[in-house]
Amino acid sequence: MPKAFPEEFRRDVIAVARKGEAPLRQIAKDFGISEGCLHRWLKIADRDDGVTPADGSAATSESVELREARKRIKMLEQEAEVMRRAVGYLSRDVNPK
């Protein structure tokens, strides 16, 4: 069974690929993954980010709303993670053990 790559690694690879500064073949080689794997990750990321509809049909108002809601949820999750880390960092100095 192939090894699973961490989500952070996937995001980094997708970000580099979306910049378009190098061919996908070269990006895949540089990161040590197959070109097919990179294509699949890009396809999944496009679908998750709402760039392409999941069923391949034209975007409806409902799918536009869903895409905006997913973006908002992702942003709120990131903000919550930052706040959790900040609280953890700041609480270390308040109550030394």
Order of alpha helices (4+ residues) and beta strands (2+ residues): alpha-alpha-alpha-alpha
